[in-house]
């Protein structure tokens, strides 16, 4: 596991943007799969160093710049 994230998925969106979904109970995708908006990629869990069920969601630009995801999430 990477940095205690347990089972996790990192999606590369292009232009240096990536999203991380961590602590999954199980994954619904495999390495190098192409995913689409709305597709299930994993299931809520508490793997790694998590102490309770949740999804760790992280948005990054480049290798070390974490961004506030609320500016990119479309609420409907």
Helices and strands as residue ranges (DSSP letters): E 7-14, E 17-24, E 26-27, E 42-43, E 56-61, E 65-67, G 69-71
